Amino acid sequence: MGSQLWTFMFFISAAFNALCLPVESACESDRIVKLPGQPKVSFQQYAGYVTVDEIQGRKLFYYFVEAETNSTSKPLVLWLNGGPGCSSVGIGAFSEHGPFKPNSAGILVNNAYSWNKEANMLYLEAPAGVGFSYSANESFYGSVNDTITANDNFVFLRQWLVKFPEYKKRDLFITGESYAGHYIPQLAQLIVESGSNLSLKGIAIGNPLLEFNTDINGEGDYYWSHGLISDETYHLVNTICNTSQLQRQTDARSLTEACQTVATRLDAEVPRGYINKYDVTSDVCLSDVESQFGSQKLALAASFHPVSSLKSNQGVVTKLTHGESIDLCVQDKTYTYLNRKDVQQAMHAKLVHVPSWGICSIEVGYDLDNLEIPTIGIVGGLVGSGIRVLVYSGDQDSVIPSTGTRTLVDQLAKGMRLNTTVEYKPWFDYDKQVGGWTQVYGENNKLSFATIRGASHMAPFSSPKRSLALFAAFVAGKPLAT
């Protein structure tokens, strides 16, 4: 009996080692034993680095959580936040739809609407210089652009799958928000054109920057239609200096006198720090507004992704929406949590060239010209190649409003001569409430547009239940309940 037991244990050990051998670093070095303050869970977590450029010493940091249940049969989903220059780990994972969110005591609490209920979730901090990702050659930070980011993300994905070969044949989806309207289509295009054996099935992008003028010019209309600005200011926006001109000139630090007049009026009527332009109906996390930015470099990232202040505060902390309690200061708590040494050690993370981890990078000097390169055409190419595309919008975002996004998607469908297969109509969430509105073009949900009612620029943060319902339908290839 003893020898039989020994033989059985030998073969079990050999089988385990055989499984882990090809992914030894993932099985051993990258496995997270437990995050500080973490509740007990049944799924595995990993975090660490993937080298994307050996010569320059460029390494991208990731955080990966298996699906809560049936992880071996569920798809792999890569999530990318925007900015450009904002952290998918700090925003996507710990502030939006990861399995945990930190509280003020530094304890992680379960997220009831985590997306790992439906998929294996991979969060990537890119480009190098964002979050814990870094380049040993610091000169890299001064010349980052969309081409470099897409190439590095592609190399990352291929190398990550070397660490985790069990996901090579798994259905792959790429999701994200904001400036990921550039990141995601460009990465997906590389995957398709490379002829790689990655099983890319679809992309989903929320409140995405797809075409600069259409997206950004919708801001003035949104302000006026929601009662945020006066008729006179609205007239000035339409005749003197529109919001895309304001954005373009602000980026170049060269406001004309006419645009300065319009900007001053907008700041007076939509006061910075007290109205969240990314969620116009929400209260804000009250704190020193200037500490949000840290430097002028961060203003660009703030333009396309809301950046919380870096200090906790008094005042409103939560809001109730659709029966859900939303922590308005979760990014503050995430900043504190991810800057703890014990957390960094548990996640196998390190700080290189920076004194602390940040929600958005002040190191990366992104090429501003890239913002005005349209990606809606790339989206069309993906649809034409058989990649399923969902474009969704939180309808309380004034920065990249749903109206502009809806217009771009509709124009794309018409240009591709895609028939409308689901007319514009409300869809329903888990509670049988109207979750938003949707329209579908082409067979098999080839191209879909959806709004999330009451959601912000960061829809999974402000409307987690409805966002999960939309995400679940997307990865399952099912239409939203109408």
ZIRA-V837747 format. One record per residue. N is the residue number from 1. SS is DSSP state (a for helix, b for strand, c for the rest). PHI is phi in radians with two decimals (NA if undefined). OMEGA is omega in whole degrees, 0 to 359 (999 if undefined). Layout:
n->{N | N}
ss->{SS | SS}
phi->{PHI | PHI}
omega->{OMEGA | OMEGA}
This chain:
n->{1 | 2 | 3 | 4 | 5 | 6 | 7 | 8 | 9 | 10 | 11 | 12 | 13 | 14 | 15 | 16 | 17 | 18 | 19 | 20 | 21 | 22 | 23 | 24 | 25 | 26 | 27 | 28 | 29 | 30 | 31 | 32 | 33 | 34 | 35 | 36 | 37 | 38 | 39 | 40 | 41 | 42 | 43 | 44 | 45 | 46 | 47 | 48 | 49 | 50 | 51 | 52 | 53 | 54 | 55 | 56 | 57 | 58 | 59 | 60 | 61 | 62 | 63 | 64 | 65 | 66 | 67 | 68 | 69 | 70 | 71 | 72 | 73 | 74 | 75 | 76 | 77 | 78 | 79 | 80 | 81 | 82 | 83 | 84 | 85 | 86 | 87 | 88 | 89 | 90 | 91 | 92 | 93 | 94 | 95 | 96 | 97 | 98 | 99 | 100 | 101 | 102 | 103 | 104 | 105 | 106 | 107 | 108 | 109 | 110 | 111 | 112 | 113 | 114 | 115 | 116 | 117 | 118 | 119 | 120 | 121 | 122 | 123 | 124 | 125 | 126 | 127 | 128 | 129 | 130 | 131 | 132 | 133 | 134 | 135 | 136 | 137 | 138 | 139 | 140 | 141 | 142 | 143 | 144 | 145 | 146 | 147 | 148 | 149 | 150 | 151 | 152 | 153 | 154 | 155 | 156 | 157 | 158 | 159 | 160 | 161 | 162 | 163 | 164 | 165 | 166 | 167 | 168 | 169 | 170 | 171 | 172 | 173 | 174 | 175 | 176 | 177 | 178 | 179 | 180 | 181 | 182 | 183 | 184 | 185 | 186 | 187 | 188 | 189 | 190 | 191 | 192 | 193 | 194 | 195 | 196 | 197 | 198 | 199 | 200 | 201 | 202 | 203 | 204 | 205 | 206 | 207 | 208 | 209 | 210 | 211 | 212 | 213 | 214 | 215 | 216 | 217 | 218 | 219 | 220 | 221 | 222 | 223 | 224 | 225 | 226 | 227 | 228 | 229 | 230 | 231 | 232 | 233 | 234 | 235 | 236 | 237 | 238 | 239 | 240 | 241 | 242 | 243 | 244 | 245 | 246 | 247 | 248 | 249 | 250 | 251 | 252 | 253 | 254 | 255 | 256 | 257 | 258 | 259 | 260 | 261 | 262 | 263 | 264 | 265 | 266 | 267 | 268 | 269 | 270 | 271 | 272 | 273 | 274 | 275 | 276 | 277 | 278 | 279 | 280 | 281 | 282 | 283 | 284 | 285 | 286 | 287 | 288 | 289 | 290 | 291 | 292 | 293 | 294 | 295 | 296 | 297 | 298 | 299 | 300 | 301 | 302 | 303 | 304 | 305 | 306 | 307 | 308 | 309 | 310 | 311 | 312 | 313 | 314 | 315 | 316 | 317 | 318 | 319 | 320 | 321 | 322 | 323 | 324 | 325 | 326 | 327 | 328 | 329 | 330 | 331 | 332 | 333 | 334 | 335 | 336 | 337 | 338 | 339 | 340 | 341 | 342 | 343 | 344 | 345 | 346 | 347 | 348 | 349 | 350 | 351 | 352 | 353 | 354 | 355 | 356 | 357 | 358 | 359 | 360 | 361 | 362 | 363 | 364 | 365 | 366 | 367 | 368 | 369 | 370 | 371 | 372 | 373 | 374 | 375 | 376 | 377 | 378 | 379 | 380 | 381 | 382 | 383 | 384 | 385 | 386 | 387 | 388 | 389 | 390 | 391 | 392 | 393 | 394 | 395 | 396 | 397 | 398 | 399 | 400 | 401 | 402 | 403 | 404 | 405 | 406 | 407 | 408 | 409 | 410 | 411 | 412 | 413 | 414 | 415 | 416 | 417 | 418 | 419 | 420 | 421 | 422 | 423 | 424 | 425 | 426 | 427 | 428 | 429 | 430 | 431 | 432 | 433 | 434 | 435 | 436 | 437 | 438 | 439 | 440 | 441 | 442 | 443 | 444 | 445 | 446 | 447 | 448 | 449 | 450 | 451 | 452 | 453 | 454 | 455 | 456 | 457 | 458 | 459 | 460 | 461 | 462 | 463 | 464 | 465 | 466 | 467 | 468 | 469 | 470 | 471 | 472 | 473 | 474 | 475 | 476 | 477 | 478 | 479 | 480 | 481 | 482}
ss->{c | a | a | a | a | a | a | a | a | a | a | a | a | a | a | a | a | a | a | a | a | c | c | a | a | a | a | a | a | c | b | c | c | c | c | c | c | c | c | c | c | c | c | c | b | b | b | b | b | b | b | b | b | c | c | c | c | b | b | b | b | b | b | b | b | c | c | c | c | c | c | c | c | c | c | b | b | b | b | b | c | c | c | c | c | b | c | a | a | a | a | a | a | a | a | a | a | c | c | b | b | b | c | c | c | c | c | b | b | b | c | c | c | c | a | a | a | c | c | b | b | b | b | b | b | c | c | c | c | c | c | c | c | b | b | c | c | a | a | a | a | a | a | b | c | a | a | a | a | a | a | a | a | a | a | a | a | a | a | a | a | a | a | c | a | a | a | c | c | c | c | b | b | b | b | b | b | c | c | a | a | a | a | a | a | a | a | a | a | a | a | a | a | a | c | c | c | c | c | b | b | b | b | b | b | b | c | c | c | c | c | a | a | a | a | a | a | a | a | a | a | a | a | a | a | c | c | c | c | c | a | a | a | a | a | a | a | a | a | c | c | c | a | a | a | a | a | a | a | a | a | c | c | c | c | c | a | a | a | a | a | a | a | a | a | a | a | a | a | c | c | c | c | c | c | c | c | c | c | c | c | c | c | c | c | c | c | c | a | a | a | a | c | c | c | c | c | a | a | a | a | a | a | a | c | c | c | c | c | c | c | c | c | c | c | c | c | b | b | b | b | c | c | b | b | b | b | c | c | a | a | a | a | a | a | a | a | a | c | c | a | a | a | a | a | a | c | c | c | c | c | c | c | c | c | c | c | c | c | b | c | c | c | c | c | b | c | a | a | a | a | a | c | c | c | a | a | a | a | a | a | a | a | a | c | c | c | b | b | b | b | b | b | b | c | c | c | c | c | c | c | a | a | a | a | a | a | a | a | a | a | a | a | a | a | c | c | c | c | b | b | b | b | b | b | b | b | b | c | c | c | c | c | b | b | b | b | b | b | b | b | c | a | a | a | c | b | b | b | b | b | b | c | c | c | c | c | c | a | a | a | a | c | a | a | a | a | a | a | a | a | a | a | a | a | a | c | c | c | c | c | c}
phi->{NA | -1.11 | -1.17 | -1.13 | -1.12 | -1.10 | -1.09 | -1.08 | -1.15 | -1.08 | -1.21 | -1.11 | -1.10 | -1.10 | -1.12 | -1.11 | -1.13 | -1.13 | -1.20 | -1.52 | -1.00 | -1.18 | -2.16 | -0.96 | -1.14 | -1.26 | -1.17 | -1.95 | -1.18 | -1.67 | -1.19 | -1.55 | -1.15 | -2.95 | -1.37 | -0.98 | 1.34 | -1.48 | -1.25 | -1.22 | -2.37 | -1.73 | -1.76 | -1.61 | -2.28 | -2.41 | -2.75 | 2.84 | -2.08 | -2.20 | -1.36 | -1.93 | -2.64 | -1.15 | -1.17 | -1.50 | 1.18 | -1.66 | -2.26 | -1.84 | -1.67 | -2.31 | -2.33 | -2.21 | -2.17 | -1.19 | -1.09 | -1.01 | -2.38 | 0.89 | -1.09 | -1.27 | -1.94 | -1.68 | -1.25 | -1.74 | -2.15 | -1.64 | -1.96 | -2.23 | -1.48 | -1.79 | 2.25 | -1.16 | 2.00 | -1.90 | -1.50 | -1.27 | -1.29 | -1.25 | -1.62 | -1.07 | -1.33 | -1.73 | -2.04 | -2.04 | -2.26 | -1.34 | -1.26 | -2.33 | -2.35 | -1.38 | -1.85 | -1.19 | -1.56 | 1.39 | -1.72 | -1.53 | -1.96 | -1.13 | -1.67 | -1.14 | -2.07 | -1.15 | -1.28 | -1.35 | -1.24 | -2.01 | -2.78 | -1.46 | -1.84 | -2.05 | -1.86 | -2.10 | -1.61 | -2.54 | -1.34 | -0.97 | 1.87 | -1.66 | 1.03 | -1.59 | -1.23 | -2.71 | -2.12 | -1.08 | -1.54 | -1.17 | -1.11 | -1.01 | -1.11 | -1.52 | -2.48 | -1.54 | -2.56 | -1.08 | -1.09 | -1.10 | -1.08 | -1.10 | -1.10 | -1.12 | -1.12 | -1.17 | -1.08 | -0.97 | -1.08 | -1.14 | -1.25 | -1.10 | -1.26 | -1.24 | -1.21 | -2.14 | -1.14 | -1.14 | -1.76 | -1.08 | -1.67 | -1.30 | -0.98 | -2.04 | -2.21 | -2.06 | -2.32 | 2.96 | -2.60 | 1.13 | -1.19 | -1.14 | -1.08 | -1.70 | -0.93 | -1.25 | -1.03 | -1.18 | -1.15 | -1.05 | -1.08 | -1.06 | -1.07 | -1.15 | -1.25 | -1.29 | 1.23 | -1.16 | -1.55 | -1.18 | -1.60 | -1.28 | -1.81 | -2.99 | -2.26 | -2.35 | -2.24 | -1.83 | 0.71 | -1.54 | -1.42 | -1.98 | -2.66 | -0.92 | -1.11 | -1.10 | -1.15 | -1.38 | -1.21 | -1.27 | -1.14 | -1.10 | -1.04 | -1.13 | -0.96 | -1.18 | -1.16 | -1.78 | 1.31 | -1.52 | -2.27 | -1.35 | -1.05 | -1.14 | -1.13 | -1.07 | -1.11 | -1.12 | -1.09 | -1.47 | -2.09 | -1.84 | -2.74 | -1.41 | -1.25 | -1.24 | -1.13 | -1.04 | -1.10 | -1.11 | -1.31 | -1.10 | -1.07 | -1.53 | 0.99 | -2.45 | -1.09 | -1.24 | -1.07 | -1.11 | -1.22 | -1.09 | -1.07 | -1.16 | -1.08 | -1.11 | -1.14 | -1.09 | -1.13 | -1.26 | -1.57 | -2.13 | -1.11 | -1.07 | 1.56 | -1.97 | -2.09 | -1.49 | -1.09 | -1.53 | -2.76 | -1.18 | -1.68 | -1.59 | -1.23 | -2.10 | -1.43 | -1.28 | -2.93 | -1.15 | -1.06 | -1.10 | -1.26 | -1.10 | -1.74 | 1.28 | -2.78 | -1.12 | -1.04 | -1.33 | -1.04 | -1.12 | -1.06 | -1.15 | -1.09 | -2.06 | -2.71 | -1.13 | -2.02 | -1.29 | -1.19 | -1.75 | -2.23 | -1.25 | -2.64 | -1.61 | 1.79 | -1.12 | -1.95 | -2.23 | -2.34 | -1.77 | -2.45 | 0.90 | 1.42 | -1.83 | -1.66 | -1.92 | -1.43 | -1.21 | -1.89 | -1.12 | -1.22 | -1.03 | -1.22 | -1.13 | -1.02 | -1.11 | -1.12 | -1.29 | -1.66 | -1.34 | -1.10 | -1.19 | -1.22 | -1.08 | -1.16 | -1.12 | -1.66 | 1.02 | -1.82 | -2.51 | -1.73 | -2.19 | 1.22 | -2.33 | -1.36 | -2.71 | -1.29 | -2.30 | -1.03 | -2.28 | -1.37 | -1.83 | -1.63 | -1.36 | -1.70 | -1.34 | -1.19 | -1.15 | -1.09 | -1.11 | -1.06 | -1.70 | -1.54 | -1.13 | -2.01 | -1.08 | -1.15 | -1.12 | -1.02 | -1.06 | -1.09 | -1.16 | -1.03 | -1.12 | -1.53 | 1.71 | -1.44 | -1.31 | -2.17 | -2.06 | -1.99 | -2.22 | -2.43 | -1.19 | -1.51 | -1.85 | -1.62 | -1.64 | -1.33 | -2.19 | -1.21 | -1.10 | -1.11 | -1.15 | -1.08 | -1.06 | -1.08 | -1.13 | -1.14 | -1.12 | -1.09 | -1.10 | -1.07 | -1.13 | -1.12 | -1.58 | 1.01 | -1.53 | -1.26 | -1.32 | -1.72 | -2.28 | -1.11 | -1.01 | -2.77 | -1.22 | -2.00 | -2.11 | -1.60 | -1.06 | -1.60 | 1.09 | -1.68 | -1.17 | -1.49 | 2.77 | -2.22 | -2.51 | -2.52 | -2.18 | -2.13 | 1.41 | -1.25 | 1.01 | 0.96 | -0.98 | -2.40 | -2.24 | -2.15 | -2.57 | -1.77 | -2.02 | -1.16 | 1.39 | -1.70 | -1.68 | -0.94 | -1.72 | -1.00 | -1.15 | -1.31 | -1.54 | -2.36 | -1.12 | -1.20 | -1.19 | -1.14 | -1.14 | -1.07 | -1.15 | -1.11 | -1.06 | -1.13 | -1.09 | -1.22 | -1.43 | 1.26 | -1.87 | -1.25 | -1.12 | -1.18 | -2.09}
omega->{181 | 180 | 178 | 179 | 179 | 180 | 180 | 181 | 178 | 182 | 176 | 179 | 180 | 180 | 180 | 180 | 178 | 179 | 186 | 187 | 180 | 182 | 188 | 182 | 179 | 182 | 185 | 188 | 186 | 181 | 174 | 179 | 177 | 175 | 178 | 179 | 185 | 172 | 180 | 178 | 182 | 183 | 179 | 176 | 178 | 174 | 179 | 188 | 170 | 179 | 179 | 177 | 183 | 185 | 182 | 181 | 182 | 183 | 179 | 183 | 179 | 172 | 185 | 176 | 176 | 175 | 181 | 181 | 175 | 184 | 183 | 181 | 183 | 186 | 173 | 180 | 174 | 178 | 178 | 171 | 187 | 182 | 356 | 177 | 181 | 192 | 174 | 178 | 183 | 182 | 184 | 187 | 189 | 179 | 184 | 192 | 173 | 184 | 183 | 169 | 181 | 174 | 186 | 179 | 181 | 178 | 176 | 178 | 181 | 174 | 184 | 184 | 179 | 180 | 176 | 167 | 185 | 186 | 169 | 191 | 180 | 181 | 185 | 174 | 183 | 359 | 176 | 186 | 177 | 177 | 179 | 178 | 184 | 171 | 177 | 176 | 186 | 180 | 178 | 187 | 183 | 186 | 182 | 178 | 183 | 182 | 178 | 181 | 180 | 180 | 179 | 179 | 179 | 177 | 178 | 185 | 179 | 181 | 177 | 180 | 170 | 176 | 184 | 187 | 179 | 180 | 184 | 182 | 183 | 173 | 183 | 173 | 176 | 184 | 178 | 186 | 172 | 180 | 170 | 169 | 169 | 185 | 190 | 179 | 181 | 177 | 180 | 178 | 177 | 180 | 182 | 185 | 181 | 184 | 181 | 182 | 175 | 184 | 182 | 183 | 183 | 174 | 176 | 182 | 184 | 181 | 191 | 169 | 183 | 179 | 196 | 186 | 180 | 182 | 188 | 179 | 177 | 185 | 180 | 177 | 181 | 178 | 185 | 183 | 179 | 174 | 183 | 181 | 182 | 176 | 182 | 179 | 178 | 178 | 179 | 178 | 183 | 186 | 186 | 185 | 182 | 189 | 175 | 175 | 178 | 181 | 182 | 182 | 176 | 179 | 181 | 181 | 185 | 179 | 172 | 180 | 180 | 180 | 177 | 177 | 179 | 180 | 180 | 179 | 179 | 180 | 179 | 185 | 176 | 190 | 180 | 178 | 183 | 169 | 179 | 183 | 179 | 178 | 194 | 181 | 185 | 165 | 183 | 172 | 187 | 179 | 179 | 187 | 183 | 181 | 176 | 193 | 177 | 177 | 180 | 180 | 185 | 181 | 179 | 179 | 180 | 181 | 184 | 174 | 181 | 180 | 178 | 173 | 185 | 179 | 176 | 189 | 170 | 177 | 185 | 180 | 182 | 171 | 176 | 176 | 181 | 180 | 181 | 176 | 184 | 179 | 183 | 184 | 185 | 178 | 174 | 183 | 176 | 178 | 179 | 184 | 184 | 174 | 174 | 181 | 181 | 178 | 179 | 179 | 180 | 182 | 179 | 183 | 175 | 178 | 180 | 179 | 181 | 181 | 183 | 174 | 180 | 177 | 176 | 188 | 170 | 181 | 189 | 175 | 186 | 178 | 186 | 179 | 181 | 181 | 185 | 175 | 183 | 175 | 181 | 177 | 176 | 177 | 178 | 178 | 178 | 177 | 180 | 180 | 177 | 177 | 180 | 185 | 171 | 173 | 183 | 184 | 164 | 191 | 176 | 180 | 178 | 186 | 171 | 190 | 181 | 182 | 179 | 180 | 179 | 179 | 181 | 180 | 180 | 178 | 179 | 180 | 179 | 179 | 179 | 181 | 176 | 177 | 173 | 180 | 171 | 179 | 180 | 184 | 179 | 170 | 190 | 182 | 183 | 183 | 181 | 171 | 177 | 181 | 182 | 179 | 184 | 172 | 184 | 181 | 177 | 180 | 176 | 177 | 185 | 179 | 183 | 170 | 178 | 169 | 172 | 188 | 178 | 184 | 182 | 172 | 176 | 188 | 181 | 176 | 188 | 179 | 188 | 184 | 180 | 178 | 178 | 178 | 179 | 180 | 181 | 179 | 183 | 184 | 178 | 181 | 181 | 176 | 173 | 182 | 180 | 999}
